[in-house]
Structure formats: structure tokens, C-alpha cells
Amino acid sequence: MVAISFDRYQAICRPLAHYRTDRYRRPNCLALTAWLLALACSLPQIFVWTLKNGQCSTIYNNHISLRKAYVIYFNTVAWLLPSLLAAIFYYFVCKTVWRSQCERVPSYSSGKQETNQKVSFRTRDYVNKLRKKSLGLRNQSSEFDRKRIQTVRLTLTIVACNFFLWAPYCLMNAFMAFFPSLVSSCKF
């Protein structure tokens, strides 16, 4: 998720840097980085979980401080940090998309002219002719902006769903680690 959000950030917020690098190699590097980070973050699982008498158990059965440390580590690395990074990248993407929509060239077709602007009639006429000729390009541009906004919305939905779907599991684990006496008295 973070690799995809970083790729979208590069493509939308820094399009020239996007084309300077090898477009075909960068997704492979992002995927490799994501897999290596996932492997590194899952290494503690090898040491936390053990098999005793045919059943899975953890090393922190009697060590509450180890369980708290593990829950904090897991919640931070698997839930909060990726969600935060993706949210930051998409904040900048949304900001760039919003600015690209707001920054439009004013039209001279209304005939009104501000006192600060000194635009000759010939220039105004020339600009209006160019605008009429580029109507198809403008329609393509607005279609491109609409699709870009739709893509950003969809991906923001994915980021929000990821955050909210992991929330019950992570919050319950934290609750069980930090308040074990309350959990043992409840019957689920």
C-alpha cells in the first residue's frame, strides 16, 4: 500500500522526476523494497511464536512487558506507520490535484478588463481564437482530471479501509496487553 501511494505521489506530484527515471524499473524496485521490508518486519514472529506439545504458544505467556512491547511493535509497524505514510503521500497528491483544478487561465471572452491588466484587443482576440481551437484539448484535459480525481478517491478509500479494518484487531490486542485483568474477568 505504501509503495503504491509513493508511486502515485511520484507520478502526480513530481511528474518530471517520474520520467527521468526508468519507468519500467521503478515499480520493480518498489515491489522489491516492499517485500524486503515486510520480511524484515515479520522476523520477530519467528522468535515470538513456538510450537509446544502440538499447540502454538508465545514466549511472553508470563512476561507482560514482552507482550506489551510486541503489541506496540506490531501496531506501529503493521498498522500505524504504513497508514500514516500512505496518508501523507495521498495528502500531497490530493493537494496537487486540487491546485491543478484551481489554477485556470482567466477567459477574455467576457470583455471585462481589470485596470491592472493591459491587454490589447488583438491579443484578446488571438487568445479567444486559440481557446476555441483547443476545445477538444480542454475536454481531454478535464476528462484526465476527472479520472485522476477518481483514482485518488479510490485509493484514499483503500487507505481508509485498511486503517479501519486493522483497527479492531490492533486495539483489542493493545487492550488485552495493557489491561489483562479486565480481559480475564470478561467472558467472550
N, C-alpha and C positions, 0 to 999 in steps of 0.2 A: 504494500500500500504506500509506503513512504517512497519507494523507488518510482512508482507511477506518479505520485504527486511531484516529486523532484523533476521527472521528465516533463510533465505538463508545465511546471514552473519555467524550465529552460526553454521550452518551445514557445510559450506565450509571453513571458516577461523578458526573455533575452534571446529573441529570435536570430539575431546575427551571430551570437555565440553558438547557437544551435546549428547553424550552417557551417561555421568554421571547423567544427569537429567532424569526425567521421560519423555520419548519421546512422550507419549500419552497425558500427562497433559499439557505440554508446549504450544502446539497450542491452547488449550482451554484458557489458561491464556493470551496468546497474543490476542486472539479474544475478550475476556472479557475486557482487557485493552483498545483495540481499540474502543469498544463500549462505555466504560465509558468516555474516552477522547472525543469521538465525542459528547456524551451527554453534557459534561461539556462545550465544545466549542460552542455548539449550544444554550446554555441557554440564552445568550444575545438576541437571536431572539424573545424570549417571551416578552421582555421589549421594543424592538425596534419597532415591528410591532403591530398595533392596528386596530380594526375594527370600523370605524365611518360611520354612515349613509349607511351601507351595502357595504362600499368600504374599501379596505386595505389602510392604510396610516402609515407613520412613525412618530416617536416622534421628529425627527430632521428636520421637514419641514422648520422652521425658524431659526434653530440653525446650522449654518455652521460648527462650531467647533465640535459639536456632530457627524455630518455626516463625517467629516474628521477622527475623532477618530475611528468611526465604520468601515470605509473603510480601515484604516490602520490595525485595529484589524483583520478584515476578511481576507485581503490579506496576512497578516502574518501567521495567524493560519490555514487557509484553503488552502493556496496555496504555500507560500514560505517555511515555516517551514517543512511541510511534504515532499516537493520536495527536500529540502536541506538534510534532514535526510536520505531519500531513496538514494540520490546521494552519500552521504558519505558512507553508508553501501555498496553500489554496487561498489564504488571505491575500497574499501578493498577487496571485492570479486573478482573483475577483477584483482587486483594486485596479489592476492593469486593464481588465476588460471594461470596467466601469469608466475609467478615464478615456478609453478609446471610443466609447459611445458618446461621452460628453463633449469631446473636442471635435466639433464640426465647424467647417468654414462657414461664415455667415453668407447669406444669399443677398445679392444686389437686386433681385427682381422686384422687391417692394418699392424701389425708387427712393426710399428714405435714406438719408445720408447724415451721419453724425458730424458734428462740427470739427472733430479731431481728424476725421478721415478726409483726405483729399484724393478722390478717385475721379478720373475723367470719364466722360460719357463713353468714349471709345473703349477704355479699359473695362468699364462695367458691361458694355455690350459684348465685348470679346469673352469675358468670363461667363456671362449668361449663355452664349452660344456653346462654349465648351461644356458647360453643365448639361445642356440639352443633349449634346452628343454623347456624353458619358452616363446617360441614364441607365443603360444596361450594366455598366460597371458598378454604378452605385447600388443597383438591385443585387448584383452579385456580392458586393461588399456587405450589404445589410443581411443577406442570407448567410454569409460567412459569419457575421457577428452573432446572428440568431443561433446558429449551430454551435458556435464556440460557447455561448452562454448556456445552452442546453447541456453541453458536455461538462461544463463546470458545475452546473446544478446537480447533474447525475453523480459526479464524483464526490461532491460535497455530501450528498445523500449517503454514499458508500462510507465516507469517513465518519459521519454522524452515526450511522447504523453500527459500524464497527465499535465505536466508543460505547454506545448504549447497550449493545448486545454483550459486550465483555463486562459491563458494569456490575450486573448482579453477581456473577461468579467472583470477580475480584473483591467486591465489597463484602460478600459473605465470607470469603477466605480471610479477609482482614478482621472482620468481626469475630470469627472463630479463633483467630490467633491472639487477638488482644483482649478478648473477653471470654475465655474458655469456661469460666464458672457459669456464666449465663447460658451458654450453649448446652452444657451438660445437664442443666436443670430443665431445659425445654425438651419436649418430645415432638419429634418430627414425624 
